[in-house]
Amino acid sequence: MRGARRRTVPTELAALAMGVSEATIRKWASRGRITRYGGPQRAEYDLDELLVLTHPAHPQPQRRSQSPSPSRQSTPDRENSTEQSRTE
């Protein structure tokens, strides 16, 4: 029984499948996130490996977004005290 055959696609199709730019595919490969196959002039990527990125077996928990901190509002008392100290 032979092993499963790798289904590879060129950079353009890998980017299309992932919904990212070709530059992003190349960046992922250079950072080791995905494996680059093919020769020096023909980069290809494993379609199954790409699909795992879109549907990981164990997804990371999503971080809760923090609500923005309330902005500091100047109060009339502070503005008046500043004016008074300038005139004195």
N, C-alpha and C positions, 0 to 999 in steps of 0.2 A: 504494500500500500504506500503510495507516494504522499508526501506532505502537501499541505495546502499551498496553492500557488499564490504568490503575491500579486495583487492587482495594483499596478502603479499608474499614476496619471501625471502629465506634465504640469509645470508650475501654474500655467494659466487655468487649467481645469481644477487644480487643487484650490486655487484662490476663489474660483467661482463656487466650488462646493462648500467652502467655508464662509463665504460672504466677506472676504477680506481682500486686500490688494496683494499683488504678486510680491511686492516688497516685504509684506508681513510674512508670507510663506517662507521667503528666503531668510528673514530674520529669525523665525522660529527654528529653522534648520540650523542656522549658525549658532544658536543658543542651546541646541540639543533638545528642544521640545518635540521635534519630529525628525525622522531619519530621512536623509537625502540619498536617493539611489540614482543610477545612471552615470554617464561619463562626464567629462569636463564641460562639454558643450550641450549636454542634454540632461537637465535635472528632472527627476521624477520622484514622486512621493506615494507612499502606500495609502490607498484609499481607506482601508480599514483603520489604519492608524489615525488618519484625519477624523474619521467618524467617531472614534473614541474620545477625541477632544471635544466634540460637540455634545456627547452623551457619556460622561464619565461614569464608571461603575459606582464610585463613591463620591458624589458631588460634595464640594466644600460648603459648609454652612454659610448662608448669606449674612453679611454684616448688617446690623441695623444702622440706618442713617441717623446721625445725631442731628437734633434740631439745632438750628443756628442760635447762638447765644444772643440774648436780647441786646439791642444796640444801646449804648449809653446816650441818654437824652439829657440835655442840659436843663436844669430847672431854673425858673425865674429868680429864685433866691441866689443861686450861684452867679448868675449873670449880673444881678444888682450888686452883690458884694464885690465883684471884680471891678465894676465901674466906680464904686465908692472908694476902693483902695487906690485907684488911678487918680481920682480927683483930690485926694487928701495929701 
